[in-house]
Amino acid sequence: MNLPNLITFGRLFSVPVILWLILDGSMLAAFWVFFVSALSDAVDGIIAKYFDAETVFGAFLDPIADKALLVSVFLMLGHQGYIEAWLVIMVVFRDLVIIGGALLFQTVTQSLTMQPLAISKVNTFVQLVFAVIVLWVEAYGLDGGAAIGAIGYIVAVTTLWSGTAYVITWSHRATVIEDTGNPGEPK
């Protein structure tokens, strides 16, 4: 077990703590634990890349930790009334489509590799920033109405763009495999 994977596990195990803190109304603590967890997403990637510590296990674990963190926090913030229900539904639905698509792709092709799309990385970043801002506003009793609304629409756009890009990418790859029998060579 290398350091980037340990950091990723830390992010994954922070999820129930953050959810409990939000449910308990301890928004300041929830903000700081989430903030550190969000930073850990960048830190584990930087360490893995620059210290030649990338692993196949880590390539699968990192997006699982991201999805667990973001989906859980979005659901909890929506449940508590801090963010709009339509946005929660959009974020959760996109992740369900991606997870379902990945499972289907693996089942059909037996060739799933974890290669996040650039827009997916942007979407994850925007969602993390949005959740940090919502928690910050609630933790410190600030008025973030306009900013939260504007960033919420940015989250919606990147979420829709990312989900659509995955569906198109996997559909194309599956068609290539079906036509040629080879995941890397179009017909």
Secondary structure, 3 states (H helix, E strand, C coil): CCHHHHHHHHHHHHHHHHHHHHHHCCHHHHHHHHHHHHHHHHHHHHHHHHCCCCCHHHHHHHHHHHHHHHHHHHHHHHHCCCCCHHHHHHHHHHHHHHHHHHHHHHHHHCCCCCCCCHHHHHHHHHHHHHHHHHHHHHHHCCCCHHHHHHHHHHHHHHHHHHHHHHHHHHHHHHHHHHHHCCCCCCC
